[in-house]
Amino acid sequence: MPPVHATSLGESIRRCAAGLVAQMHLRLELLQCDIAREKIRLETLAIAGALALFFGLLTLLMGVFVILALTWDTPYRVPTVVGLALVSLIAAAVSTFAAMRARRDVARPFESTLDELAKDRRAIEDLQ
């Protein structure tokens, strides 16, 4: 039978505190990674969204000018303008609903950190 070493209460507390600090350090590193990942995702989303908006509006504007130029000297000038306005309104409504759905369907920020903290809490509760 191996010899049992008696340890003092202070040494046990120090080892327990060191383990706790190590666990908290690990969780903070995980949180830091989650924050960096979320920041990159948001920056990419903002840049892509701004470019899509700019080029989409530019394309829409040029298309409207072409259609109006083609129908300007015809009796369909006013109905063409009204039709283009309705198409723009429908496109704006569809885009708004798509953006709202995309915003709702995104994963929770810091999900892996929260999951690890929940596992830690369950492990502590199981010990008691």
Summary of the structure (lengths in Angstrom):
residues: 128
radius of gyration: 30.1
end to end distance: 29.2
largest distance: 104.8
contacts: 248
relative contact order: 0.08
helix: 84%
strand: 0%
